[in-house]
Amino acid sequence: MKQQGILAVVSGFSGAGKGTIMKALLEKYDNYALSISATTRKPREGEVHGREYFFLTVDEFETLIANDQLIEHARYVNNYYGTPRSYVEEKMAEGKDVILEIEIQGALKVKEKFPETLLVFVVPPTAEDLKNRLVGRGTETMEVIEDRMNRAIEEAEVMDSYDYILVNETVEKAVEDLHNLIQSQHMKAENNEARIKQMKEELHAIVGK
């Protein structure tokens, strides 16, 4: 019987390195699937339907909402974004551990619907490292960087809603830490189920009922 996959959500501050960790994890291990979000925004140059996003019309997206076919969804800058339930459940049934790289709002919605979901929040070693990484990108103005740092202050207030805080000191270590966290969920689920079954059987055998 094929092992059911684990559902994990990875969030983190902008500049903490979530995307880099996800890319390295998928390159190193073949038992993961990064969930593909659906959106109503137009594809950017080079983006492909079913690879970066599932690009849908507003009517198509709202039909998914009405039919409870999204694990979570939100609206940003007049566009819908959400996680299709069918894609996630299909991959988990195949034995893949599915990772959702989404914001806190969506992560908490997923946890509410699926309490067994593993929530991991990625942070840099220090706040100074976070600012240095944002500045080091060289792609944003200081005003935008300041906005992202203020957003990080807000996000830090709900970090305790996550199961684990993953400190991204190096990509290699972060990948191994995340991999071990997800695999430990398998052991927890399997061991609990097996031990509970065994204990029930032994108790009934001893008591004779």
ZIGI-V298596 format. One record per backbone hydrogen bond with DSSP energy under -0.5 kcal/mol. NH is the residue of the N-H (numbers start at 0). CO is the residue of the C=O. Records with the same first field share a line. If there is no record, write none. Layout:
NH=CO  CO
This chain:
4=91
7=5  97
8=117
9=99
10=8  119
12=121
15=12
20=16
21=17
22=18
23=19
24=20
25=21
26=22
27=23
28=24
32=96
34=32  98
36=34
37=81
38=53
39=79
46=43
49=52
50=47  52
51=47
52=47
53=36
54=52
55=38  53
60=56
61=57
62=58
63=59
64=60
65=61
66=62
67=64
68=63
70=82
71=82
73=80
75=78
78=75
80=73
81=37
82=71
83=35  81
84=68
85=68
87=83
88=84
89=85
90=86
91=87
92=88
93=89
94=91
95=90
96=30
97=5  95
98=32
99=7
100=98
101=9  99
106=102
107=103
108=104
109=105
110=106
111=107
112=108
113=109
116=113
117=6
118=116
119=8  117
120=163
121=10  119
122=165
129=125
130=126
131=127
132=128
133=129
134=130
135=131
136=132
137=133  134
144=140
145=141
146=142
147=143
148=144
149=145
150=146
151=147
152=148
153=149
154=150
155=151
156=152  153
157=154
158=155
160=157
161=158
162=118
163=118
165=120  163
166=164
167=122  165
168=166
173=169
174=170
175=171
176=172
177=173
178=174
179=175
180=176
181=177
182=178
183=179
184=180  181
185=181
186=182
187=183
188=184
189=185
190=186
191=187
192=188
193=189
194=190
195=191
196=192
197=193
198=194
199=195
200=196
201=197
202=198
203=199
204=200
205=201
206=202
207=203
208=203
